[in-house]
Amino acid sequence: MSADFIIGLAGEAVYVVLKASAPMLALALIVGLLVSIFQATTQIQEQTLAFVPKIVAVFISIIVFGPWILNTIVDFTYNLLNNLHQYIG
C-alpha cells in the first residue's frame, strides 16, 4: 500500500463521516438557533431548555435519516473491502 492510497482512503472516510453526520448536525444547529432566539426574546435563561429540544431533534433525525446513513456507511465499507485486494501485495 502506498502513502497516496492511505491518504486517499482517509480523505474518503472523513468525507463519509461528514456526509453521514450532516443531517443531525444541521438539525441540531437550527433547533439550537431557534431556542436561542426564544430565550433571548423571553429572557428565560434556563440551561436545560437549550439541550432537551436539540436532543429530541437529533433523535428524530436519526429515525428519519437512519436508513440513508446506514446505506452510506455500508456502501463505503463494501467498496473498501471489494477494492482492498488490489492494493495488498
Secondary structure, DSSP 8 states (H G I E B T S, - for coil): --HHHHHHHHHHHHHHHHHHHHHHHHHHHHHHHHHHHHHHHHT---THHHHHHHHHHHHHHHHHHHHHHHHHHHHHHHHHHHHGGGT--
